[in-house]
Amino acid sequence: MRIAIKIASYAILLLSVVFTMNVRAQATVNDGVFTEAQATSGQAVYDAQCKTCHNMRFYRDTLRSWNNQPLLYLWESIMGTMPADNPGSLMFEEYTNVIAYILQEQGFPSGDSELDPDDGMENISIVSP
Ligand code: HEC
């Protein structure tokens, strides 16, 4: 009987560890994945570098078409192709902040952790706004 209880409690412990890891691995843009400060910095970059060619409606459609894909892929795509008249011309941090701003404008919440292309961004899924 005692052993059964021990086994059961180990099983519960194990399950909760697996569950926690799983939740982490499956974060979405709804989970507060950028900071307010990043979005604010991103707005300045956006106004100077992106606004002339795209309005916010465009990003809504873009995020829809990227539904379920890792946020890192969108970051890489934007970095490789945008601004269309000078691709790759911004700093990594500026691309990251622009994405934070775009997410905020689409109604996704900011949070405590910074968006960082070197840290877990492949595990954040885009969801349709
Ligand atoms: C000189 C004009 C121009 C500028 C400046 C520009 N873009 Fe673009 N962008 C385009 C064009 C053209 C396309 C491709 C055609 C389309 O999808 O409308 C595009 C496509 C995109 C896409 C869609 C990519 C995809 O794979 O779905 C995103 C996202 C995007 N741009 C973001 C940005 C961001 C962020 C900036 C600022 C850093 C920016 N663009 C600056 C012209 C521009």
Residues whose N, C-alpha, C, O or C-beta is under 5 A from the ligand:
A	BS01	HEC	Q49 C50 C53 T62 S77 I78 M82 P83 A84 D85 V98
